[in-house]
Amino acid sequence: MSKRILIFGATGRTGHEVINYALEKGYHVVALVRNPDKLHINSEQVTLIKGLPTNIEDVRAAMKGCYAVISLLSALPEKESFSFKRITPPHTLEKSLSNAITTMKEYNIKRVMILSSIGAGNSYQYAPWYMRLIIKITNFKFVFADHNAQEKLLENADLNWTIARPVALNNNETMGKLTINYSSTPKPFKISRKQLARFFVDNLDTITFEHKAPILSEI
């Protein structure tokens, strides 16, 4: 029987890549999604559960029988992130991860990997100046506040966690070489979603990046 993993954010561009690669590697994927019609993957190894990660009962239903969790959620839609318009932040990442941590403890699940970004937590100083400016003057300030909040939750949880902090994501089909560091601004400042998906899936069952928050890029 295939190992079951729960994915938040499965309908996003990175989510599609992670699901495809996880299936290729023999995992059974459980996707908790608001709109199942957005996920065009036809496989007996995929279970779609309609619901929201911000609703703990939906999380409990989706996580049953899983052994690991991958969160690929976005804090805000891209258009809203770049906006100067005043908003009330939804705290999607913080609420969703809080529900995940609570449910993981109930089900005695230990492994969790989350998508964050360079610029979050102690990597803020390694974000390029223009990225720090965007965070300061647009609604990206709320995006990174949410990233910081979910990272803090995870760091204080008694779980086997990994925080992935990629640089600028692209949709390139060809992959370069994955580079990993903890204390510098990568050059070039890019990574493909396909490469990022491999990082998540290939490290689900390793301890290499447990309790670590690597900055991920590609050359």
C-alpha positions in Angstrom: 0.0 0.0 0.0 1.4 3.4 -1.0 2.3 5.9 1.7 -0.4 8.6 2.0 0.6 12.3 2.1 -1.7 15.2 2.7 -1.1 18.3 0.5 -2.4 21.8 1.2 -2.4 24.1 -1.8 -2.6 21.3 -4.3 -4.4 23.4 -7.0 -1.6 25.9 -7.3 1.2 25.8 -9.9 3.7 24.3 -7.4 1.0 22.0 -6.1 0.5 20.4 -9.5 4.2 19.7 -9.8 4.4 18.2 -6.4 1.5 15.9 -7.0 2.8 14.7 -10.3 6.2 14.0 -8.9 4.8 12.3 -5.8 2.7 10.0 -8.0 5.8 9.2 -10.0 7.6 8.2 -6.8 4.7 6.0 -5.8 3.0 8.0 -3.1 -0.8 8.2 -2.6 -1.8 11.9 -2.5 -4.6 13.3 -0.5 -5.5 16.9 -1.6 -7.6 19.1 0.6 -9.0 21.7 -1.9 -11.6 24.4 -2.0 -12.5 23.5 -5.6 -11.8 19.9 -6.8 -12.7 20.9 -10.4 -9.4 22.8 -10.5 -7.3 19.7 -10.1 -7.1 17.9 -13.5 -5.2 14.8 -12.4 -6.9 11.5 -13.1 -5.3 8.8 -10.9 -6.4 6.2 -8.4 -3.5 7.3 -6.3 -5.1 10.8 -5.7 -7.9 11.4 -3.2 -9.6 14.7 -3.4 -11.3 16.1 -0.3 -13.4 19.3 -0.7 -12.7 21.7 2.2 -10.5 24.3 3.6 -7.2 24.0 5.6 -8.5 26.9 7.7 -11.3 24.6 8.9 -10.0 22.1 11.4 -12.7 19.5 10.8 -11.8 19.5 7.1 -8.2 19.0 8.1 -9.1 16.1 10.4 -11.0 14.4 7.6 -8.2 14.8 5.1 -5.3 13.9 7.3 -6.8 10.5 8.5 -4.5 7.7 7.3 -1.7 10.0 6.2 1.8 9.9 7.5 3.2 13.3 6.3 1.9 16.8 5.4 3.1 19.2 2.8 1.8 22.8 2.8 2.2 24.7 -0.4 -0.4 27.4 0.4 -0.1 31.1 -0.6 -0.9 33.8 1.9 -2.6 36.0 -0.7 -3.4 35.9 -4.4 -0.5 37.4 -6.5 -2.5 40.4 -7.6 -3.5 41.2 -4.1 0.0 40.8 -2.8 1.4 43.4 -5.2 -1.4 45.9 -4.4 -1.1 49.0 -2.3 -4.8 48.8 -1.3 -5.5 48.4 2.4 -6.8 45.0 3.3 -7.5 42.9 6.3 -5.0 40.0 6.1 -6.7 36.5 6.3 -3.8 34.8 8.1 -4.3 31.8 5.9 -0.9 30.3 6.5 -0.9 30.7 10.2 -4.5 29.4 10.7 -3.9 26.4 8.3 -0.7 25.3 9.9 -2.1 25.7 13.4 -4.9 23.3 12.4 -2.3 20.9 10.8 -0.1 20.9 13.9 -3.1 20.2 16.2 -4.4 17.4 14.0 -0.9 15.9 13.5 -0.6 15.6 17.3 -4.0 14.0 17.5 -3.0 11.4 14.9 0.6 11.1 16.0 2.0 12.3 12.7 5.5 13.8 12.8 6.6 14.8 9.3 5.7 18.1 7.9 7.2 20.3 5.2 6.1 23.8 4.3 6.6 26.3 1.6 7.9 29.7 2.8 10.2 32.1 1.0 13.6 33.8 1.1 12.9 37.0 3.1 11.0 35.1 5.8 12.4 34.7 9.3 16.2 35.0 9.7 16.6 35.0 5.9 15.2 38.6 5.5 18.7 40.0 5.3 19.5 37.8 2.2 16.5 39.0 0.2 17.6 41.5 -2.5 17.0 45.2 -1.8 14.2 45.4 -4.3 12.4 42.5 -2.7 12.7 44.1 0.8 11.3 47.3 -0.7 8.3 45.5 -2.2 7.6 43.9 1.2 7.7 47.3 2.8 5.4 49.2 0.5 2.9 46.7 -0.8 0.6 44.0 0.7 3.6 41.7 0.6 4.1 42.9 4.1 1.1 40.8 5.1 2.4 37.8 3.0 5.7 37.8 4.9 4.0 38.4 8.3 2.0 35.3 7.6 5.1 33.4 6.5 6.9 34.4 9.7 3.9 33.4 11.8 3.7 29.9 10.3 7.5 29.4 10.6 7.3 30.4 14.3 4.5 27.9 14.9 6.5 25.2 13.3 9.7 25.9 15.1 7.9 25.7 18.4 6.1 22.4 17.5 7.5 19.0 18.5 7.5 17.8 14.9 10.0 16.7 12.3 9.7 19.9 10.2 11.3 21.4 7.2 10.8 25.0 6.0 11.6 25.5 2.3 12.6 29.1 1.4 12.9 29.2 -2.4 13.9 32.4 -4.3 12.0 33.6 -7.4 9.9 30.8 -8.8 9.5 30.1 -12.5 7.6 27.5 -14.7 10.6 26.3 -16.7 10.4 22.7 -17.8 14.1 22.2 -17.8 15.9 22.1 -14.5 19.4 23.2 -13.6 21.3 22.2 -10.5 19.6 22.7 -7.1 21.7 24.8 -4.8 21.1 25.1 -1.0 22.4 27.6 1.5 21.5 29.3 4.7 23.4 32.6 4.7 23.6 34.3 1.3 21.7 35.8 -1.5 21.7 33.3 -4.4 22.9 34.2 -7.9 21.1 33.6 -10.2 18.0 34.4 -8.2 15.7 31.8 -9.6 14.3 28.2 -9.2 11.8 26.2 -11.2 8.6 24.9 -9.6 9.6 21.5 -11.0 12.9 21.6 -9.1 11.1 22.8 -5.9 8.7 19.9 -6.2 11.5 17.4 -6.3 13.0 19.0 -3.1 9.8 18.4 -1.3 9.1 14.8 -2.4 12.7 13.6 -2.4 13.2 14.8 1.2 9.9 13.5 2.7 11.6 10.4 4.0 15.1 11.8 4.8 16.3 13.6 7.9 18.7 15.8 6.0 16.7 18.9 6.3 14.7 18.2 9.5 14.6 21.3 11.7 16.2 23.4 9.0 15.1 26.2 6.7 17.2 26.1 3.6 17.3 28.8 0.9 16.7 27.1 -2.4 17.8 28.2 -5.8 19.0 26.8 -9.1 22.0 27.3 -11.3 
